Amino acid sequence: MYDNGTHVYTVEKSVKTDLFESHDHYNVDELLSDDHKLARDAVRDWVKAEVSPIIEDASEKAQCPLHLFKGLAEIGAFGPSLPEKYGCGGMDEIAYGVIMQELERGDSGIRSMASVQGSLAMYPIYRFGSEEQKMKWLPKMASGEIIGCFGLTEPDHGSNPAGMTTNIKDDGDSVILNGAKMWITNSPVADMAIVWAKNEEGRIKGVIVERGMKGFTTPEIHGKLSLRASITGELVFEDVRVPKANILPNVEGLKGPLSCLSKARYGIAWGAIGAAMDCYDSALRYSMQREQFGRPIAGFQLTQKKLAEMITEITKAQLLAWRLGSLANVGKATPAQISMAKRNNVNMALEIAREARQIHGGMGITSEYPIMRHMMNLETVLTYEGTHDIHLLITGMEVTGLNAFK
């Protein structure tokens, strides 16, 4: 049972055991440090103990397991690569990546809860906030005491954030905020939001909006057929008075929110591998147990073709993510490189989920196996934090020097 005053539900634990085994066809583990493997294994154990037993029930009921916020904080999933000074993990970007991988192996929605908190709410405060703002917010966010969200997308402005109409107007020692944001993970339960809005000169600024400010509401979005274990909503601002002390002082323009999105997309590039590995692991095990025509279906050529292609694509994605992480660790990972990895790895995971569904046959559409849940989730991951096609155009612009967005 979980009850936070506005969201009450009961999630039931499954009697199934999470039998997942990691798959590393190219010995990528040898490229990881002991600290990376310790972080990964700790999160994997937590997912097996806390996420896997409840996730199918939570997804079927479309109820976000909000009690997991505290557990995510305890395993260091909130801002793991931000400095220890602010209560965060102080780890490197590869550690951040493998943590996201293991969380998404459990469920894309659980990874979304963590990456929105760490990459889209905490990171902009760390990168663009004042020292006072960092000390006020980051330790409590790292511990899960405060939950945040990120407001950029609007009902009429998704792939074109520059067209946003949410705005702030000067009013003495405060600004008056008006507008709305859409498809905001964590918003219905968030204590604060990082909101991007245009000032009277048309320049984009980041503003920390706190729950309880008059005129600020966060209605929940219902009817989702994807990311059903993640809570999503809107941010609505009607003459919300926000102190100027809540404006992020060290950024102006789209480079602010876009740099946060790069941080989140990097985590998704790793996370999608986890979903793919879970689907592959389930398909491999099922194919060894399921018999037709007197032998396991794993012995038939078409099944082996599917499995061989799955592990090949997973291996390619693992190497792509590892190299991207190595570049990120020395500050050399470009937004275009991150776009390529996010696009490739999410599409890879979705294709593997579809192939795994075929191997499972009719059982693949049931909640006895995680395949359909991953597939539905990945349909959303394919288009959030930049759509599949937008990331293609980012790579296209990088290789041609020509802007196809205009």
N, C-alpha and C positions, 0 to 999 in steps of 0.2 A: 504493500500500500504506500502511495505517495500522496501527500497533501501539502500544497504550499499556499492554501487559501483560495486560489482561483483554479488550480488544476488538480483534480483528484482522480486517481485511477489505481487499479491493481494489476500488476503484471504477474503472469504465472510462469514458473520455471519449468523448463522442459526436462524430461527424464533422459533425453538423448545426451550422449557424451560427445564432446568436440574432439574428433579424432585427427584433426589437421596435422599434417607433417610438412615441414618446409621443403621446397624443391629448389635445388641449386645446381643446375646441370653444368655450369662453367666455373664452379668453385669461386663464385663471387664473394663468398664469406672470407676468402683469403685477402680480399681488398679492404675488409672492414677491420677497425681496431677492436681491441677487447671492450672498450667503453661502448662502441656502437653495438656490439653483440649483447652486452649486458643490458643496455637500454631496450633493444629489440625483444630479447627474451623475457624481460620483466613485463613488458606490455603484452606480449603474446600470452603469457600466463594469466594476466589480468583479464584479457579478452575471453580466454577459455573459461575462467571462473565466473566472471561477472556479466559478460555480454552474451555469449553464445547461449546460455540457458534461458534467456528471456527475450532474445531479439525477434524470434519468429512471432511470439505472442504480441509483442509491442508493435511490430509491423502490421500484423493482421488487424489489430485494434486501432491502428493509426494513433498511437499514444507514445509520446517521447518519454523515455525513461529518465526523467529529470534527476533522479537520485544519482545517476552516473556522473553528473558534473563534479561531485565531490571526489569520486574515485579517479576521474581524469586528472584532477588537481593533484591527488596523492601520488600518481605515477609520473608526474612531471610533464603532462601532455599540454599544458598551457604555457606557451612561450618558452619551449625547451632550449632554444638557441639565444634567448635574451640573457643579459648579465645576471649573475647571482646577486649582485648589489640590490636588485629590485625583487628578490625572492624567486627568481627564475632559475632555469637549469644550468645556464652557462655552457651548454654543449655546442657542438659544431652543427653545420647544416646537414651533414649526412646522418647524424643522430636524430635530428628533427625529421628527416626523411623516413628513416626506418620506423620511427614511432608512428608516423602517419600511415605507413604501409600496414603495420599490424592492426591499427585501429580500423582501417577500411577493410581489412580481411574479415573483421567482425561485422561491420556494416558501414556503408558510406555515410549514413546519417550521423553515426557516432563520430566518425572522423570530421564531419562538417561541424559538429558541436565544438570540437577542439580547435579546428583550424580557424573558424570564425573568431573564437575567443583569442587565440594566440596571434594569428597573422593579420586579422582585419580589425581587431579592437585594441589589443595590447601593442602590436607593432607600430601603428601610427603614433601612439603616445610616446613610445620609446624613440622613434625616429624623428618626430617633428614636435614633440611636446617640450615644455619647459621642465626644468629639474623639479620644480614644485609639483607639476602635474604628474610626472613619473613617480615621485614618492607617494603621492596621494592615491594613485590608482593601481599601479602595477603589482605591488605586493599582494593586495587584496584580490586582484584578478588572478594572479598566479595560484593563490590558495583556494580559489573557487568561491570566495566569500562574495565577490561581485562578478556578475555575468554581463558580458558586453555583446554588442552586435555592430553591424557596419551598414550604413545607409548611403548607397550610391545609385543603384538602379531605381528608375521611376516608372510609373505605369506606361508612359509614352516614350521613355528614353532608356533603352537597354544597351544595345551595342554602340549607341552614340551618346555617351555620358556628357559630352560637351554641350548637348542640347538641354541639359537639366533646367527645370524651372524653379526648383526649391531655392529659396532666397533668404538672405538676412539683410535687415536694414538697421542702421545705427540708431541707438536710442540712449544716449548718455553713456553710462557705465555698463550698458547691456546692448544686445542686439535682439531684434524681433524676428523670429524664424517662422516662415510659412512654406507649406508644400507637402509633398508626400513621397514616400519611398515604398517599393514593392519587392516581394520575394526576399524577405530579410530573415535569414536563419537566426534563431534564438530570440527574435524580437518580442514575442508575447511574454517571455519570462525574463527578459534582460533588465538589468538595473541601470544600464546606460547605453548610449549609442554614439558611435562616431559618425557624424552626419556631414556630408559634403554639400555645400550650398554656395550660390553666387552672391557676392556682396553688391552694393549699389554701383560699383564700377565694372561689374560683370566678371570679377575675378573669383575663382573657386577657393573657398576656405574650408578647413576642417573644424567642426564644432563638437564639443562633448555635451550631449543632451542627457539630462538625468531624469530617471523616472520620478514622477511626482511634480514635475514642472507643469504648471497649468497650461492646458491646451495640447499636451503631448499624450497621444494614445497609440496603442500597438495592437490593433485587431488581428486575430489569428486567421490564417487562410486554411479553409477546410476543403475536403474533396480531392486531396492529392493521391495519385496512384503510384507515386514514386517518393523515395525518401520519407516513407510513412512513419518511421521511428524518429524523425527529426521534426522539431517544431518550427513553423514558418509563419511569418505574418507581414504586416505593413508597419510603417512608421508614418504617423499623421501629425502635422504641426499646424496649429491654428493660433497664430499670434503668441507663440511661445517666447517668453522672455528668458534669454540665456545670458548670464554674466560674461563680459568680455574676457574674464579670467579663464573661461572654458574654451576659448579659441586656441587652436594649435598655432603657436607663434612662428614656427620655423618652416612653413611651407605655404606656397600659393600656386594655384593652377592644378591641372590634371595630373601633373607628375606626383602629387601627393597620393590620391587614391590609386593611381595606376601602379605605383611602387608597392603598395599594400597588396594589390591583386597579384603582382609578380610573386610576392612572398607566398601567397595562398596557392597560386597555380603550381609553384614548385612543390609544395606539399601534396597537391593532387597528383602530380606526375609520379610520385612515390606511392601514394595511397591506392591508385588504380591497380598497381601491381598486386597489392594485397587481395583485392577483389578477384582478380584473375587467378591468382594462386589458389584461392579457396575453391573457385569453380573447377579448376584443373584437378586439384586434389580430390574433390568429390567425384569427378568423372572417372579419374583413374581407379579409385577404389571401387566404384560401382561397376566399372567394366570388368574388373577382375572377379567380382562376385556374381554378376548377372550371367546366367547361362542360357544359351539358345543353340538349338541343333547339336546338343550334347557337349558343348564346351563354352568357356567364358567368352563373352563378346570381345574382350581385349585381344583374343587370338585372331580376329578377323581383320583383313587388310584395311577396310574403310575406317574401322574404329582406331586402328593404329595410326592411320594417316591423320585423323583428327587430333589424337593425343600428341603425336610428333610435332604437328604444326603448333599446337598450344604451347608446348614447352619451348619450342624455338622462339616464338614471339615473346614469351615471358622472359627468356634469357636475354633477348635483344633489349627489352625494356629495362631489365635490371642493369645492364651495362650502360644504357643511355642515362638512367637516373644516377648511377654512381659517378659517371663522368661529370654530369651536371652538378652534382653535389661537391665534387672536387673543385670545380670552377667557382662555385658559390662560396666555398671556404676561403678562397683568396680574393673574393670580390670581383671575379671576372665573368660570372654568369650573366648574360645579357637577357633583357626581356624577350627578345626574339628566340633565343635558345630555350628559354623556359616555355614559351608558347609551343615550340616544336615538340618538346617532351610531353607537355600536358595533352596536346592533341593526339600524338601518337599513342601514348600509353592508355588513355581513356578509350580510344577507339579499339585498341588491342584488347582491352579487358571486356568490352562489350561484345566483340566478335567471339571471344573465348566463352563468354557466358552463353551465347547462342549455340555454339557448337556443343558445349557441355550439356545443354538442355536436350539436344538430340540424342546424345549418348545415354542419358537417363530415361529416354523414352517418355511414356506417360507420367512416370514418377517425377520427372523433371519439373512438372507444373505444380507440384504439391509443396507444402511447407515442410514436408519430411526432409527435403534437401534445400540448400540455400540458393539454388540457381536462379529461380524466377525473382527472388527478392533482390539479388545482385543485379540482375538484368534490368529490372525496373528502376533501381537506384541509378545505375550507370546511364540510363537514358537522360536523367537530369544532369549528372556530372558532365555528360558530353556537351551540354549547352550552357552550364553556369560557369562563372569566372571567365567568360569569353567563350562564344560558341565554337563548335568544331570548324565552321567555315571562316569565322573571323580569325582564328589562329592560323588557318591556311593562308589567308591574305597577309597576315603579319610576316609569315615566312616568305611569301611572294614578294612583298615590298623589300625585305631584307636582301633577297638574292637578285632582284632587278633594279632596285633603287627607285621604282615607280610606285606611286601611291594609288592603289585601286579603291580606296575608300571614298574618293571624291570624284 
